[in-house]
Amino acid sequence: MFVRNFDSKRLPVEIDRKVRLDKMKKEESLRYLGPRDEKFTDFKSKHAFVTYTIFTLSATINYKFNKMFYSFLFDFQVFQAPFSRVKVYRKLLTLFTIVYAICVDLALVCIDITALTQIERGNQLHITLTETLVLSILSIILSATELMLLKRTMSYTEPPKSKNQLKGLISDDSDDDNNNLDKKYDKRRMAERRELMIDLLRQVKQNKQLFLNNKLDELICAFGDRRCKSMMDLGTGMDLEDDP
C-alpha cells in the first residue's frame, strides 16, 4: 500500500482525462509519467539503502517499521522523510494502526482474559498470559496516544497552510486602509490574522533547528568543508584591505 501511494508513478490528471476520452494514445501518454510523491522520490534517491531497509523490515516483520521514516532517530536526516501527500500518509497510518489494534491487540486482550479465567495460577502459561495482557493494553494506549499526536509529529513535512490565506488577508487589509483610512480593522479579520501569525511563529520555533541544519548542509554542499584564512594573515606584498 505504501509503495503504491508513494513510490510509484502516475499520469497527471489532465493527461489521464485525455486518455480516458480517447484524445491521446496510451503509449504517447507514458512519457508524461511522473512520481506520485515527488518529495519522497527525491528522498529515496538520496537515501536508497535506508529506504529499502525500512521497506524490507516493514514487509517481513511488522508494518510499524514504516514509522522509521518520520522517527527523527538521533535527529538524522534519513529518518525525517518528506512527503508531498502527507495527508494520505497520515490516513493510511491511522487506518493500519486502528485495524492492528482491533485485530491483534484487542484480540489478545480477549484471549488472555478468557484463558486466565480457565486455568490455574502459578504455572508458566498463567505468567505468559498475564504478560501479553499487560503488553497488549499498553500497546493500545500508546497507539491511541500516537494517533492523537501524529499530526503534530509530522508537521515538519506539512505544506504551509496559511501562506495564501495570509497573503489574502494582507491584500484585503491594504485595500481597506487605502479606501478607508479612518476605519478600524474588522474584528474577525484581526482574530484570523492573529491566529495565523501565532501558528506561523509556532512552526518557525519548532523547525528552527531543522532549518539551521538544512542551511548548513546546503552551504557545505555548495562550498565544501573548507578552512578559511583571513587576508590579514597572508603576506601578499600588497596593501592590506579592511577585513570585517
N, C-alpha and C positions, 0 to 999 in steps of 0.2 A: 504493500500500500504506500509506504514511504517513497520507494523508488519510482513508482508510477506517478506520484504527485510532485516530486521534487527533483528527480534525477532522470527525467525523460524529456522528449521533445514534443512539441505540438505546433500546429499551424496557427497563425494569427486569426482572429475572429473574422476579419474581412475576407481573407483567403479561403477559410473554411466555408464561409457562406457561398462564395463563388463556386467552389467545388460541388457543394450540395445542390446548387441551382444549375449545374452543368454549364457554367460560364467559363470554367477553367478545367483543364485536364488534371487528373490526379498526379500524373507523372511530372507535369510542369509545376505543380504546387509544392513538390518536395523540396525545391530549392529555397522555399521560404520557411522551412522548418527551423524552429528556434527552441531554446531551453524553456521548460515550464517555469523554472525558478532561476532567474539569472544570477542572483546573489549567491545561491547555494552552488550553482555550477562553477562560478569563479572560485568559491571557497574550495570546492573539491579539486579543481585543477592545481591549487596551491598546496593542499594538504591531502594528497591522494592516499597515502599509506594509512593515516589515521581514519580517514573516511571509510575505506574498505575494511579496516579492522573493526570499526563500530558496526558496519553492515553485517559482518560475519558473526560477531557476538550477538547482535540483535536477532539474527535469523536462526542461530543454532542453540542459544541458551535462553534468552529472555528478551522480550521487546523493550524492556526498561533500559537496556544498554543504549538505546537510541537517544536517551536523555543526556548522554555524554556530550552531545552536540552543543548543548547550552549549559553545561555543568560548571563552567568557569573554574575547572580543576587547576589549582595552583595559579589561577589567573592567566593561563596560557591562551594565546590567540586560537590555537587549534581546537579549543573547547568553547569557542564563542562564535559558532557558525551563524552567519546572517541568512535571513530568509526574506525573499520578496513577497511570498504568500504566507506570512506569519499567522494570519487568522486561520487559514486552512490547517496549518500545522497544529495550532492550539486546539482546534476542534477534533482533529484526529487523536491527539494525545488524550484529550478529555474522554472521547468515546472509548478508546482502548483501556484507559485506566478504570472507567466505570464497569466495563464488561469484565475486566480482570478481577476487580474487587468482588463482583457478584459471583462469577463462575469459579473463582479459586478461593479467595479469602473467606467470603461468606459461606461458601460450601464447606470449607474446612472447619469453620466455626460450628456449623450444624452437625457435621460428622463427629467432631470432638465432644460436643456436649452430649450427643446421643450415646456415644461409646462410653463416656465417663459414667453415665448412669447405669451401664450394663455390666461393668467389670469391677473386680475387687481392687481396693487400693493397695499400694505397696509394691507393685511389680513394675517392670520396665515399661510395659505398654501404657500404664497409667501415667508415668512420668513423661513419656513421649507425647501423649495426647494433651497433657497439660501445657507442655512447651509449645506445641503447634497452635494451641488455642490462644495463648498469650501473644505469640508472634503474629497470628492472623489478625487479631484485634488491633495490635499496634500497626500492622500494615494498612488496615482500613483507615485508621486515624491519620497516619502520615500521608496516605494517598489523598484523603479529603483536604488536608492542610495544603498539600502541594497544588491541588486544583484551585484552591482559593487564592494562592499566591502566584499562579502560573503567569498571569498577565503582567504582573509587576516584574517577575523574574525575566521575562522575555522582552521587557521594554527596551533593551539595548538595540534590538533589531526592528522595533516598530517604526514605521514611517511617521514623520512629523505630522500629527493630526491637525494642528492649529495654524499651519503656515498660511494656507489660503484664507482661512477664517480671519486670521489676524490682519492679513492684507486687506480684506474686505472691510473690516471694522475701521482700519486706519483711513482708508479712502473715503468711507462714509463719513467719518468724523471730520475729515478735511473739507468735504463738501459742505457739511453743516457749519463749520467755522467760517468758511468763505461767504456763505449765504446769510448766516445769522450769527454775527459775532457776539451779540449780547445774550443769546440764548444759552441756557445751561445744557450740559450733556444729558442725554436721556439716561435715566437711572438703570434701566435694563441693559442698555449697551455698555455702560460703565461696569456693571456687575459681570457681564460676559468678558469684557476686556481684562478685568481684574483676575478672574478665574483662569483666563488664557495665559496671562503673564506668570501667575503662580505655577501653573503646570509647566510652562517653558523653563522657569528657573529651577523647578524640581528636577526636570530632565537633565539640565546642564549640570546641576550639582551631583546627580547620581552618576553621570557619564564622564565626569571630569578626568578621572584617572585614565579611563579607556581612551578618551580623546587625546590626552597628552602622549600616551603610549603610541597611538596611531601616528601622531605627528612626528614623533622621534623616529619611528620606523620609516616613514616617508623620507625624512632627511637623510638617514643612513643609507637608504636605497639610492637616493639621488646623488649624494656626495661621497659615500663611503665612510668608513670609520677612520677618519683622518685625524692626525695630531697637528695642530697648527702652532706656528711660532710668530710672535709679534714682530713687525718690521723694525721696531725699536731695538730688537736684539740682534739684528742682522747687520753685519758690516758691509754695506753695499758700495761705500765710497761716494755716495751721493748724500745730499742734504736730507735730513730726516723729516718725515711728514708727521703731522699730528695723528696720533693713534688713539681714537676714543675707546 
